[in-house]
Amino acid sequence: MLAGDKPPAKSGTLMKDMDPLDLLAASDDEHRPDLENRVAFQWRDRQDSLAHQHATQRDDVVLRLLADASRRGTEPRGVLDVGCAYGNYALMLNAMLGRDQSIAIRGVDLYEPHLQYGAAFARQVPGYANCEFSRADITEGLPFEDGTFDAICLADVLEHIEKPVEALAELRRVAKPGASIIISTPLSTSPFKRLARRTNRLTRGFLYQRYYSGKGSELDAQGEPVMVVSAGHDHVSEMTLLELRQTAEAAGLTVTAIEPMSIMSGSKWFDAHPFVLAGIMLMEAAHRRLGRPSWGHSVVLELTRPSDAGARTHTPR
């Protein structure tokens, strides 16, 4: 934490009962907005090496693609982050773009208590007045006009949506012709996931017990991890890479870039076993060198809305 920052809420204190400014105390670090996950205070605990590597790689790729799409945009430029949580991507992207006040950045999420952090940050830190946060549900329709945004972020959200084609079609609606929609999502299967499932069966659940204990997750009666979400669904729509392509095409979008992510999302269990961690790190290095998206735990996709002749664009409202 930066000097002057206050610690996050103790267990038992509900975030909705907190003043978000308590987590945004004044600091003499003028680069505070550039720091990864500043609002969410994620990765305070760096002991989960693989999870930190995975998240950092994902964030770097997502933000780079969003920034590129934003710079290519047409006036008036707009960016949307769906499932924005604390507003991390919106705020970090604004910093990357030089806090350009001509770019309207909007963040929406289902869970209102999280939104107050990004909103408080935008009010307090100079150069972030162009960032706005509000509650919205993509499955019920977004409160924006057709052809509004040059870049749209859907990071770790698609797998939580029961009807992904309809969700992507709604993003296509609010995207300008030629705009980019950046998606990060886990893959339902990969060689390593299949191997893990077989090994778990052979060890009668021992592998998952150790792996998920290092992620702080409990297992249900069938030995599968129990996911707790603040709003919406758990992972109801994980897909293969082929299925993701087909889903995008069914929504009228074109896959223009595929960025492979790391093999594993991480677990503190590996940090307690350095030789196993070293082996995984070597596999991760080989995966990055070979660049095989289907081998990874997850993937980042850039989808593009095809250009429409005579299409109109609007300012985010």
Backbone bond lengths (Angstrom), bond angles and torsions (degrees), N, CA, C in turn:
res aa  C-N    CA-C-N  psi(-1)  N-CA   C-N-CA  omega(-1)  CA-C   N-CA-C  phi
1 M - - - 1.458 - - 1.524 111.17 -
2 L 1.292 115.09 150.33 1.449 119.00 178.01 1.521 110.60 -75.12
3 A 1.307 116.51 154.95 1.463 120.11 176.61 1.519 109.47 -58.64
4 G 1.329 115.37 133.25 1.453 119.40 -179.92 1.505 113.79 94.16
5 D 1.366 118.36 -17.43 1.448 119.96 177.38 1.514 110.07 -71.61
6 K 1.319 115.87 146.53 1.447 120.49 175.34 1.519 109.31 -95.21
7 P 1.328 117.77 150.94 1.460 119.87 -178.94 1.514 111.23 -68.08
8 P 1.347 117.35 156.96 1.455 120.12 177.65 1.517 110.93 -66.73
9 A 1.334 114.49 170.89 1.462 119.78 -175.23 1.510 111.63 -60.48
10 K 1.330 116.41 143.65 1.445 120.86 173.45 1.520 108.70 -73.19
11 S 1.351 114.69 157.32 1.450 118.13 178.33 1.522 109.11 -58.75
12 G 1.328 115.33 139.04 1.454 119.48 -178.44 1.512 112.23 100.52
13 T 1.354 117.87 -16.49 1.460 121.83 176.89 1.519 108.55 -96.42
14 L 1.314 117.88 119.58 1.447 121.55 -178.78 1.515 109.90 -76.91
15 M 1.339 116.41 137.97 1.455 120.04 -179.07 1.519 111.78 -62.06
16 K 1.343 116.65 -32.27 1.465 118.28 -178.99 1.526 111.78 -67.38
17 D 1.339 117.28 -18.42 1.454 121.21 179.35 1.518 112.60 -90.57
18 M 1.339 117.16 -3.68 1.457 120.99 -175.96 1.519 110.70 -96.18
19 D 1.316 115.20 151.08 1.458 120.35 169.38 1.520 106.93 -81.74
20 P 1.344 118.53 117.35 1.467 119.64 -177.77 1.517 113.01 -59.29
21 L 1.329 117.72 -24.40 1.455 119.37 179.33 1.528 111.31 -66.42
22 D 1.340 116.90 -20.13 1.459 119.03 176.96 1.522 110.91 -62.72
23 L 1.323 116.17 -28.13 1.462 120.11 179.63 1.524 111.73 -93.85
24 L 1.307 116.40 1.68 1.456 119.98 -178.08 1.525 109.49 -126.07
25 A 1.325 115.25 43.62 1.461 120.15 -177.60 1.522 110.44 -61.29
26 A 1.344 115.42 153.37 1.461 120.69 -177.36 1.521 111.06 -60.07
27 S 1.317 115.63 144.26 1.455 121.63 179.45 1.522 108.45 -143.34
28 D 1.328 116.47 150.51 1.450 119.62 178.91 1.533 111.19 -88.46
29 D 1.328 117.63 8.71 1.452 121.79 178.23 1.527 108.65 -88.02
30 E 1.313 117.23 102.03 1.458 120.38 -176.51 1.520 112.44 -68.99
31 H 1.346 117.17 -14.76 1.455 120.33 -179.77 1.524 112.21 -95.87
32 R 1.304 116.88 12.06 1.461 120.69 -179.36 1.531 112.77 -49.75
33 P 1.334 120.67 -43.53 1.460 119.44 -178.25 1.516 113.98 -63.63
34 D 1.350 118.16 -21.79 1.447 120.93 -178.09 1.524 112.38 -79.14
35 L 1.306 118.19 -17.47 1.446 120.99 -173.12 1.523 110.64 -74.80
36 E 1.336 114.71 136.56 1.453 120.00 -174.90 1.528 111.40 -62.48
37 N 1.335 114.48 131.71 1.461 121.35 174.73 1.525 113.84 58.43
38 R 1.325 118.19 33.01 1.469 120.62 -178.14 1.533 111.09 -61.14
39 V 1.316 118.04 -43.92 1.456 120.13 -175.63 1.528 110.80 -69.83
40 A 1.322 117.39 -42.59 1.459 120.77 -175.37 1.517 112.76 -79.25
41 F 1.330 117.60 -14.10 1.463 121.15 -175.24 1.528 111.02 55.40
42 Q 1.324 116.85 34.64 1.453 119.51 176.92 1.522 109.51 -76.86
43 W 1.326 114.14 158.30 1.458 122.82 176.42 1.522 112.28 61.94
44 R 1.345 116.44 31.68 1.466 118.24 169.06 1.527 108.91 -62.92
45 D 1.342 114.63 -38.25 1.458 121.12 179.73 1.521 108.06 -94.10
46 R 1.311 117.61 107.43 1.464 121.93 -175.92 1.527 112.19 -91.54
47 Q 1.324 117.86 13.45 1.456 119.21 -176.28 1.522 112.82 -71.02
48 D 1.338 117.48 -23.54 1.459 120.79 179.06 1.525 109.02 -86.87
49 S 1.325 116.14 85.69 1.467 121.59 -171.97 1.518 112.30 -62.12
50 L 1.343 117.45 -45.12 1.453 120.22 -176.96 1.526 111.87 -68.43
51 A 1.332 117.27 -37.99 1.461 120.36 178.51 1.524 110.47 -66.07
52 H 1.317 116.43 -41.24 1.464 119.88 179.01 1.517 110.32 -64.66
53 Q 1.341 117.29 -42.22 1.466 120.77 178.13 1.513 110.88 -62.54
54 H 1.330 116.22 -44.32 1.459 120.73 -179.10 1.533 110.80 -62.49
55 A 1.332 116.98 -48.46 1.464 120.59 -176.86 1.527 111.36 -65.60
56 T 1.321 116.61 -39.49 1.467 120.12 -179.90 1.522 110.79 -64.90
57 Q 1.337 116.17 -43.46 1.463 120.16 178.52 1.519 110.68 -62.63
58 R 1.335 116.90 -46.46 1.464 120.81 179.46 1.523 110.92 -59.93
59 D 1.342 116.96 -46.91 1.459 120.46 -178.28 1.523 111.30 -62.40
60 D 1.329 116.82 -41.69 1.466 120.41 179.46 1.522 111.08 -59.60
61 V 1.335 116.57 -45.33 1.459 120.88 -177.25 1.522 110.73 -69.14
62 V 1.331 117.00 -47.40 1.469 120.79 -178.61 1.525 110.69 -60.16
63 L 1.329 117.11 -46.72 1.464 120.10 -177.97 1.523 111.62 -67.42
64 R 1.324 117.37 -37.27 1.477 119.73 178.63 1.520 110.37 -63.30
65 L 1.332 117.61 -45.71 1.455 120.63 -179.40 1.526 111.62 -66.31
66 L 1.328 116.72 -39.49 1.466 120.01 177.41 1.521 111.35 -64.57
67 A 1.343 116.34 -42.33 1.464 119.89 -179.69 1.520 111.18 -64.63
68 D 1.336 116.61 -42.26 1.468 120.20 179.01 1.527 110.86 -61.56
69 A 1.336 116.11 -44.21 1.464 119.91 -179.76 1.523 111.15 -66.22
70 S 1.322 116.46 -37.25 1.468 120.24 179.18 1.520 111.01 -64.84
71 R 1.325 116.75 -41.94 1.479 120.44 -179.72 1.519 111.57 -67.44
72 R 1.330 117.32 -30.17 1.467 121.07 178.67 1.517 112.19 -79.35
73 G 1.311 117.83 -10.57 1.454 121.99 -172.04 1.508 114.27 -64.77
74 T 1.317 113.91 167.89 1.464 121.52 179.01 1.519 109.34 -108.15
75 E 1.313 115.90 148.94 1.462 120.56 -179.04 1.522 111.25 -70.38
76 P 1.323 117.74 142.38 1.464 127.18 -8.37 1.525 110.38 -76.98
77 R 1.330 116.15 134.52 1.464 120.41 -175.26 1.531 111.60 -83.46
78 G 1.337 115.26 142.86 1.456 120.68 179.65 1.515 111.26 -144.25
79 V 1.332 116.30 146.89 1.466 123.83 178.59 1.521 107.96 -129.61
80 L 1.325 116.45 140.43 1.462 121.83 179.32 1.526 109.75 -127.33
81 D 1.338 116.61 133.25 1.460 122.35 173.28 1.521 107.97 -116.42
82 V 1.332 116.20 111.34 1.459 122.19 -178.96 1.523 108.70 -94.68
83 G 1.339 116.32 126.64 1.460 120.35 -172.82 1.508 109.85 77.10
84 C 1.327 115.83 45.06 1.465 121.73 -169.64 1.524 113.64 -75.73
85 A 1.343 118.40 -13.76 1.467 121.99 -179.06 1.524 110.53 54.63
86 Y 1.336 117.60 -118.96 1.456 121.78 -177.31 1.536 112.99 -78.93
87 G 1.316 117.09 -4.66 1.462 120.30 179.91 1.505 114.26 92.23
88 N 1.341 117.17 14.77 1.471 120.86 -174.26 1.517 113.69 -54.79
89 Y 1.342 116.43 -53.83 1.463 119.34 -176.18 1.519 111.12 -63.54
90 A 1.324 117.09 -42.45 1.467 120.34 -179.18 1.523 110.68 -60.10
91 L 1.319 116.96 -44.74 1.466 120.83 -177.81 1.524 111.76 -71.57
92 M 1.327 117.07 -42.29 1.463 119.31 178.57 1.524 111.46 -66.09
93 L 1.339 116.29 -39.09 1.461 119.52 178.06 1.519 110.39 -63.14
94 N 1.322 117.57 -41.47 1.455 120.50 178.40 1.527 111.16 -59.06
95 A 1.337 115.88 -39.32 1.464 119.65 176.75 1.524 110.97 -64.57
96 M 1.341 117.12 -43.71 1.464 120.99 179.10 1.522 111.91 -60.75
97 L 1.320 116.74 -34.03 1.468 121.39 -178.10 1.519 112.16 -87.63
98 G 1.329 116.26 13.40 1.457 120.20 176.67 1.513 114.16 73.38
99 R 1.347 116.53 24.13 1.461 121.62 -179.11 1.531 111.44 52.45
100 D 1.323 114.59 44.79 1.458 122.44 179.80 1.527 109.20 -70.76
101 Q 1.323 116.84 109.15 1.461 121.32 -174.90 1.525 113.24 -71.87
102 S 1.329 116.98 -8.13 1.462 119.27 177.33 1.525 111.59 -81.74
103 I 1.352 117.53 -10.03 1.460 121.67 178.84 1.522 108.63 -98.89
104 A 1.314 117.19 114.52 1.470 121.47 179.51 1.526 108.76 -83.09
105 I 1.319 116.67 119.20 1.461 122.28 -179.39 1.523 108.49 -111.40
106 R 1.334 116.20 123.84 1.454 121.96 -177.76 1.526 109.79 -119.82
107 G 1.326 115.89 136.24 1.454 121.27 175.28 1.511 109.77 -122.07
108 V 1.324 116.87 134.00 1.469 120.95 177.79 1.519 109.21 -129.37
109 D 1.327 115.94 150.12 1.459 121.17 -179.88 1.522 108.45 -156.43
110 L 1.339 116.05 159.95 1.455 120.91 176.99 1.514 112.42 -78.07
111 Y 1.328 116.97 -29.19 1.464 121.45 -169.55 1.523 109.69 -100.76
112 E 1.318 116.29 103.86 1.459 121.44 -173.47 1.528 115.04 -62.83
113 P 1.344 120.39 -38.36 1.473 118.85 -179.70 1.525 113.78 -56.21
114 H 1.333 118.10 -31.23 1.457 119.93 177.98 1.527 111.39 -72.06
115 L 1.316 116.62 -35.31 1.459 120.73 -174.52 1.525 112.54 -62.89
116 Q 1.321 117.34 -27.05 1.459 119.45 -176.63 1.529 112.13 -65.38
117 Y 1.328 117.25 -25.04 1.459 119.22 -179.40 1.534 111.15 -69.93
118 G 1.343 115.80 -48.98 1.449 118.52 177.76 1.517 112.03 -62.78
119 A 1.326 116.57 -39.43 1.466 120.52 179.71 1.523 110.95 -63.86
120 A 1.330 116.84 -42.23 1.464 120.23 179.29 1.521 110.98 -66.04
121 F 1.322 116.73 -39.72 1.458 121.35 178.02 1.531 110.06 -60.55
122 A 1.346 115.81 -47.10 1.465 119.97 -177.99 1.518 111.64 -63.39
123 R 1.332 117.23 -32.86 1.466 120.28 179.10 1.529 111.49 -73.48
124 Q 1.320 116.21 -37.48 1.463 119.60 -170.23 1.517 114.25 -88.37
125 V 1.333 117.56 -36.30 1.462 120.69 -173.50 1.530 109.77 -92.44
126 P 1.323 118.40 124.07 1.469 120.77 179.66 1.527 111.95 -58.52
127 G 1.323 115.76 140.32 1.459 120.73 177.35 1.510 113.97 94.53
128 Y 1.351 118.26 5.07 1.462 120.68 -177.30 1.528 112.14 -121.06
129 A 1.319 117.26 16.16 1.461 120.56 179.39 1.527 111.58 -66.55
130 N 1.334 117.90 -18.85 1.463 121.61 178.43 1.521 112.61 -80.52
131 C 1.338 117.58 -1.83 1.458 122.35 179.22 1.531 109.25 -101.61
132 E 1.315 116.67 123.75 1.455 121.51 179.89 1.523 109.83 -128.98
133 F 1.346 115.31 146.76 1.459 121.02 -175.20 1.522 109.86 -131.73
134 S 1.345 115.57 137.52 1.463 119.50 -178.82 1.529 109.34 -154.96
135 R 1.320 114.76 163.18 1.461 119.60 179.24 1.523 109.82 -83.14
136 A 1.323 115.82 135.74 1.463 121.17 175.11 1.524 108.30 -160.11
137 D 1.323 115.68 153.17 1.461 122.55 -179.37 1.516 108.25 -120.04
138 I 1.315 116.42 114.87 1.469 119.95 -176.88 1.518 111.11 -62.15
139 T 1.335 117.56 -29.01 1.460 120.10 -178.88 1.521 112.32 -73.68
140 E 1.331 117.01 -15.37 1.464 121.26 177.87 1.522 111.68 -104.24
141 G 1.320 117.28 -1.20 1.460 121.69 -178.11 1.512 111.37 101.26
142 L 1.315 116.26 132.59 1.459 121.44 -178.36 1.531 111.23 -84.29
143 P 1.325 118.32 146.43 1.474 121.96 -175.67 1.527 112.78 -83.50
144 F 1.334 116.38 48.19 1.464 121.01 -179.63 1.527 108.76 -133.38
145 E 1.319 115.83 152.20 1.458 120.89 -179.02 1.524 110.74 -76.86
146 D 1.307 115.55 165.35 1.458 121.43 178.43 1.530 110.19 -60.48
147 G 1.322 116.38 144.76 1.457 120.99 173.36 1.501 114.57 61.20
148 T 1.340 117.61 45.61 1.457 121.46 -175.15 1.522 113.76 -94.47
149 F 1.334 118.18 -39.07 1.466 121.00 -165.21 1.533 113.65 -112.62
150 D 1.340 114.63 144.17 1.460 122.12 175.69 1.527 111.85 -87.22
151 A 1.324 116.60 -27.72 1.468 122.05 -178.92 1.516 108.47 -143.16
152 I 1.337 116.15 135.89 1.461 122.06 179.63 1.520 108.77 -130.78
153 C 1.324 115.79 135.45 1.461 121.94 179.41 1.529 109.22 -110.18
154 L 1.328 116.19 132.05 1.464 122.56 174.14 1.533 106.07 -134.40
155 A 1.322 115.50 76.99 1.462 121.63 -172.94 1.521 111.19 -95.59
156 D 1.334 115.97 118.46 1.465 122.72 177.93 1.523 111.37 55.77
157 V 1.320 115.70 43.44 1.463 121.75 -179.24 1.525 111.53 -124.06
158 L 1.322 117.94 -40.43 1.464 121.55 -172.25 1.519 111.82 -55.65
159 E 1.324 117.29 -37.75 1.465 120.78 -177.97 1.525 112.66 -67.49
160 H 1.342 117.15 -13.63 1.466 121.85 179.66 1.535 112.41 -94.86
161 I 1.329 117.63 -0.21 1.464 121.85 -173.63 1.528 109.74 -104.91
162 E 1.325 116.25 130.59 1.459 120.46 -175.64 1.529 112.57 -71.33
163 K 1.323 117.58 -30.05 1.468 120.84 -179.36 1.529 108.82 -123.29
164 P 1.333 117.26 80.71 1.469 120.25 -174.12 1.527 114.47 -64.86
165 V 1.330 118.04 -32.17 1.469 119.33 179.44 1.526 110.21 -63.46
166 E 1.340 116.41 -45.29 1.467 120.24 178.94 1.522 111.39 -63.54
167 A 1.334 116.79 -37.07 1.463 120.06 179.36 1.522 110.80 -65.27
168 L 1.327 117.02 -44.64 1.462 120.01 179.36 1.531 111.05 -67.62
169 A 1.312 116.55 -33.75 1.466 119.32 176.75 1.527 110.69 -64.36
170 E 1.335 117.12 -35.68 1.462 120.37 177.10 1.532 110.45 -67.46
171 L 1.330 117.39 -38.09 1.460 119.95 175.53 1.525 110.79 -66.16
172 R 1.316 116.86 -37.75 1.459 120.04 176.60 1.520 110.45 -60.38
173 R 1.321 115.80 -38.65 1.477 119.90 -179.57 1.518 111.60 -60.83
174 V 1.330 117.69 -45.35 1.467 120.29 -174.93 1.531 112.04 -86.36
175 A 1.329 117.54 -3.67 1.470 121.06 178.08 1.528 110.24 -86.43
176 K 1.314 115.71 144.12 1.459 119.87 172.71 1.530 109.51 -70.88
177 P 1.318 118.36 155.81 1.454 119.92 171.79 1.531 110.44 -56.75
178 G 1.323 116.86 129.17 1.459 121.39 -177.97 1.509 114.01 86.58
179 A 1.337 117.92 -3.26 1.467 121.16 -179.34 1.525 111.28 -70.66
180 S 1.338 115.66 160.12 1.462 121.97 179.44 1.523 110.42 -107.43
181 I 1.324 115.46 139.44 1.457 123.13 173.39 1.520 106.96 -116.75
182 I 1.330 116.12 116.88 1.462 121.14 -174.93 1.525 108.77 -101.55
183 I 1.321 115.74 122.66 1.460 121.73 -176.79 1.519 109.32 -120.98
184 S 1.318 117.03 132.21 1.462 120.81 165.91 1.519 107.27 -118.13
185 T 1.327 116.37 134.88 1.460 120.16 -176.14 1.520 109.59 -159.51
186 P 1.333 117.94 147.15 1.464 119.44 175.95 1.517 111.01 -70.78
187 L 1.314 116.46 151.08 1.458 121.72 174.01 1.525 108.68 -90.07
188 S 1.321 115.84 143.82 1.461 119.69 -176.56 1.522 111.94 -70.37
189 T 1.330 116.48 -25.16 1.452 118.86 -179.10 1.520 110.19 -152.03
190 S 1.301 115.73 155.57 1.459 124.35 175.67 1.524 105.97 -161.42
191 P 1.343 118.60 166.23 1.473 118.94 177.50 1.520 112.82 -53.91
192 F 1.337 117.12 -37.44 1.461 120.37 -176.85 1.524 111.37 -76.23
193 K 1.334 117.08 -35.21 1.457 119.16 176.23 1.525 110.98 -67.75
194 R 1.336 116.52 -39.79 1.466 119.36 177.89 1.524 110.86 -64.50
195 L 1.327 116.43 -42.14 1.463 120.51 178.10 1.525 110.50 -62.50
196 A 1.338 116.62 -41.17 1.467 120.31 -179.86 1.526 110.70 -63.17
197 R 1.345 117.16 -41.62 1.469 119.60 -179.85 1.528 111.08 -63.88
198 R 1.331 116.49 -42.81 1.472 119.36 179.39 1.521 110.93 -64.85
199 T 1.333 115.37 -44.06 1.466 119.40 179.94 1.519 111.08 -63.48
200 N 1.335 116.42 -37.78 1.459 119.76 179.00 1.528 111.23 -63.70
201 R 1.352 115.45 -39.93 1.466 118.26 177.77 1.516 110.96 -65.57
202 L 1.328 116.81 -42.43 1.466 120.97 -179.04 1.527 111.64 -64.74
203 T 1.333 116.46 -33.22 1.471 120.69 -178.92 1.527 111.43 -94.19
204 R 1.352 115.91 10.98 1.463 121.55 177.49 1.540 112.28 55.33
205 G 1.301 114.77 44.77 1.455 121.16 174.75 1.516 115.97 88.00
206 F 1.340 117.03 -0.90 1.468 120.03 -176.36 1.526 111.51 -62.61
207 L 1.340 117.21 -41.81 1.472 120.59 -176.42 1.524 111.02 -60.94
208 Y 1.328 117.51 -50.03 1.457 120.19 -178.92 1.529 111.35 -65.19
209 Q 1.325 117.24 -36.50 1.458 119.77 178.40 1.523 110.82 -57.87
210 R 1.322 116.00 -45.76 1.464 119.97 -178.97 1.531 111.09 -71.81
211 Y 1.332 116.68 -45.54 1.454 120.69 -176.06 1.529 110.91 -62.92
212 Y 1.332 117.25 -48.89 1.454 119.80 -175.41 1.519 113.07 -78.69
213 S 1.318 118.11 -21.31 1.464 118.97 172.01 1.521 109.80 -64.81
214 G 1.332 116.30 -31.58 1.459 121.22 176.69 1.512 113.77 -77.12
215 K 1.326 116.87 -7.67 1.473 121.78 175.31 1.520 111.03 -106.77
216 G 1.331 116.06 1.61 1.458 119.84 -179.77 1.509 113.45 71.88
217 S 1.350 117.75 24.81 1.462 122.00 -177.94 1.526 110.46 -110.10
218 E 1.315 115.23 142.85 1.457 120.96 174.12 1.524 109.78 -89.97
219 L 1.338 116.48 162.23 1.457 122.11 177.47 1.522 108.90 -111.22
220 D 1.348 115.03 146.51 1.461 118.99 177.87 1.528 110.12 -83.54
221 A 1.337 116.26 -172.45 1.463 121.05 -177.00 1.526 112.03 -63.62
222 Q 1.322 117.27 -24.71 1.464 121.43 178.55 1.525 112.15 -89.61
223 G 1.330 116.85 0.99 1.457 120.22 178.80 1.508 114.45 82.93
224 E 1.342 117.53 13.97 1.458 122.26 178.55 1.530 109.51 -98.43
225 P 1.339 118.09 148.19 1.470 120.93 -177.90 1.522 112.31 -64.32
226 V 1.321 115.61 142.11 1.465 121.86 176.97 1.523 108.12 -94.21
227 M 1.327 116.33 120.90 1.460 120.71 -179.16 1.524 110.02 -99.96
228 V 1.323 116.13 130.31 1.454 121.98 177.55 1.524 108.06 -109.47
229 V 1.338 116.63 123.08 1.459 120.92 -179.60 1.521 109.42 -119.43
230 S 1.337 116.33 149.18 1.467 121.38 179.55 1.516 112.02 -72.94
231 A 1.337 116.26 -31.35 1.461 121.19 -179.60 1.523 107.75 -158.44
232 G 1.307 116.76 154.60 1.449 120.18 177.87 1.521 112.75 81.30
233 H 1.335 116.36 -150.07 1.458 123.14 -173.49 1.527 110.93 -110.60
234 D 1.334 115.33 166.54 1.456 118.83 171.21 1.539 108.10 -81.11
235 H 1.323 118.88 -155.03 1.465 120.45 -177.60 1.526 109.82 -77.50
236 V 1.322 116.30 93.61 1.460 121.30 -178.31 1.528 112.32 -104.62
237 S 1.333 117.65 -7.72 1.471 119.82 -174.87 1.528 112.45 -138.40
238 E 1.331 117.28 40.68 1.464 118.31 172.33 1.529 108.38 -67.46
239 M 1.339 116.52 140.86 1.462 121.82 -176.26 1.518 111.25 -134.65
240 T 1.322 115.41 163.55 1.455 120.80 169.31 1.528 108.00 -78.24
241 L 1.323 116.16 170.12 1.461 119.82 178.59 1.521 110.73 -62.43
242 L 1.317 117.64 -40.48 1.466 121.21 178.06 1.517 110.85 -62.31
243 E 1.334 116.43 -43.31 1.469 119.82 179.44 1.528 111.29 -65.18
244 L 1.325 117.59 -35.56 1.460 120.24 176.54 1.531 110.64 -63.85
245 R 1.310 116.74 -43.15 1.472 120.62 176.59 1.527 110.65 -58.42
246 Q 1.322 115.95 -47.19 1.465 120.60 -177.99 1.531 110.99 -64.88
247 T 1.323 116.87 -37.94 1.466 121.09 178.12 1.522 111.09 -64.11
248 A 1.338 116.16 -44.00 1.460 120.35 178.46 1.520 111.15 -62.02
249 E 1.326 116.72 -44.28 1.461 120.70 -179.54 1.527 111.25 -64.94
250 A 1.340 116.58 -37.62 1.466 120.13 178.98 1.523 111.34 -65.26
251 A 1.342 116.80 -25.55 1.467 121.46 178.21 1.526 112.24 -89.36
252 G 1.316 117.04 2.83 1.461 120.47 178.55 1.504 114.48 83.30
253 L 1.334 117.10 24.78 1.460 122.41 -178.78 1.521 110.49 -116.58
254 T 1.328 115.70 155.09 1.454 121.94 179.96 1.518 110.21 -111.83
255 V 1.326 117.61 132.18 1.463 121.59 175.85 1.528 108.39 -78.70
256 T 1.341 116.47 115.10 1.461 120.23 -176.55 1.525 113.19 -109.40
257 A 1.333 118.05 -12.72 1.469 120.30 177.09 1.525 108.85 -156.46
258 I 1.334 115.21 143.22 1.470 122.18 177.04 1.516 107.19 -129.17
259 E 1.309 117.07 120.74 1.464 122.31 -179.82 1.529 109.13 -115.68
260 P 1.340 118.01 114.49 1.470 119.85 179.85 1.516 111.79 -71.83
261 M 1.310 116.44 138.31 1.455 121.67 175.77 1.532 109.42 -99.21
262 S 1.321 116.30 -174.88 1.456 120.78 -174.80 1.528 111.48 -69.97
263 I 1.324 115.49 166.43 1.454 121.26 -177.07 1.519 111.50 -70.18
264 M 1.334 116.70 -37.80 1.462 120.93 -176.80 1.521 110.17 -129.20
265 S 1.341 114.85 147.87 1.463 118.93 178.69 1.519 111.64 -81.77
266 G 1.342 117.62 -12.51 1.458 120.74 174.02 1.514 114.02 111.52
267 S 1.319 114.91 161.96 1.458 123.54 176.01 1.516 107.13 -170.06
268 K 1.320 117.05 137.39 1.468 120.39 179.57 1.527 111.64 -64.28
269 W 1.315 116.36 -17.39 1.467 119.48 178.63 1.521 111.09 -57.73
270 F 1.333 116.59 -37.38 1.458 120.00 -178.55 1.526 111.38 -65.68
271 D 1.319 117.16 -36.65 1.461 119.87 -179.18 1.519 112.01 -66.37
272 A 1.333 116.47 -24.23 1.460 120.50 177.12 1.524 112.13 -82.17
273 H 1.342 116.56 -6.69 1.468 121.43 -179.22 1.529 107.87 -131.73
274 P 1.326 117.45 82.13 1.466 121.90 -170.50 1.524 114.64 -59.26
275 F 1.319 119.21 -32.51 1.459 119.59 -179.63 1.533 110.98 -70.32
276 V 1.337 115.63 -39.20 1.463 119.11 175.55 1.529 109.46 -66.18
277 L 1.343 117.29 -42.27 1.464 121.67 178.68 1.523 110.80 -59.21
278 A 1.336 116.66 -42.33 1.467 120.21 179.17 1.526 111.09 -61.98
279 G 1.342 116.47 -40.60 1.457 119.47 178.47 1.514 112.35 -64.26
280 I 1.349 116.18 -41.26 1.466 120.20 177.92 1.521 110.47 -64.78
281 M 1.325 116.98 -40.98 1.462 120.56 178.65 1.530 111.25 -60.52
282 L 1.340 116.77 -38.38 1.465 120.31 177.52 1.530 110.37 -65.51
283 M 1.324 116.71 -40.61 1.461 119.79 177.35 1.526 110.75 -64.92
284 E 1.336 116.20 -39.58 1.466 119.82 177.73 1.525 111.12 -61.12
285 A 1.328 116.18 -41.75 1.467 120.48 179.26 1.526 110.70 -63.19
286 A 1.341 116.44 -41.94 1.464 120.25 178.28 1.525 110.63 -64.92
287 H 1.320 116.00 -38.88 1.469 120.81 178.74 1.518 110.93 -62.49
288 R 1.327 117.09 -43.34 1.474 120.07 178.94 1.528 110.43 -65.27
289 R 1.314 116.45 -36.84 1.467 120.01 -178.70 1.535 110.76 -69.12
290 L 1.328 116.72 -41.64 1.457 120.67 -177.43 1.529 112.17 -79.13
291 G 1.352 116.42 -29.29 1.458 119.99 176.37 1.510 114.95 65.36
292 R 1.334 117.00 39.58 1.460 120.80 -179.87 1.527 110.03 -95.46
293 P 1.340 118.41 102.68 1.472 120.33 -176.82 1.524 112.85 -58.42
294 S 1.341 117.26 -36.50 1.462 120.07 -175.47 1.520 112.56 -69.55
295 W 1.337 118.35 -12.38 1.458 120.87 178.48 1.518 112.01 -83.85
296 G 1.318 117.59 -18.76 1.451 121.61 -167.58 1.518 113.97 -84.24
297 H 1.313 113.85 167.28 1.466 121.11 175.05 1.518 110.64 -67.92
298 S 1.330 116.75 -34.95 1.464 121.15 -176.85 1.520 109.37 -152.15
299 V 1.318 114.99 -179.41 1.458 120.15 -176.16 1.525 108.71 -148.73
300 V 1.330 115.96 152.61 1.459 121.97 169.99 1.521 107.35 -112.36
301 L 1.321 116.03 128.27 1.459 121.76 179.51 1.520 110.13 -115.86
302 E 1.322 115.42 141.70 1.464 120.52 167.70 1.518 107.22 -105.71
303 L 1.327 115.96 117.81 1.451 122.32 176.30 1.522 108.42 -106.12
304 T 1.315 116.57 145.16 1.464 120.76 -178.56 1.514 110.05 -124.14
305 R 1.325 114.93 136.11 1.455 119.14 172.53 1.525 108.02 -81.76
306 P 1.331 117.84 122.94 1.469 119.47 179.10 1.522 111.62 -57.98
307 S 1.304 116.23 147.40 1.463 121.40 -179.77 1.519 110.33 -68.40
308 D 1.324 114.60 137.65 1.461 121.02 177.78 1.518 108.41 -115.31
309 A 1.302 117.42 127.78 1.459 121.17 -179.95 1.516 110.42 -63.49
310 G 1.309 115.42 129.74 1.453 120.51 175.13 1.505 115.26 76.07
311 A 1.343 117.64 11.68 1.467 119.52 -178.50 1.523 110.14 -68.26
312 R 1.333 116.57 146.13 1.452 122.15 179.30 1.521 109.87 -100.39
313 T 1.316 116.48 152.86 1.448 121.04 177.24 1.516 109.93 -121.83
314 H 1.352 116.01 160.75 1.446 120.84 -174.63 1.510 110.26 -136.87
315 T 1.319 115.75 161.32 1.458 121.96 175.14 1.513 110.48 -83.88
316 P 1.343 119.81 136.34 1.465 120.16 176.84 1.515 110.58 -55.47
317 R 1.322 116.11 138.42 1.465 118.71 -177.82 1.520 110.44 -107.74
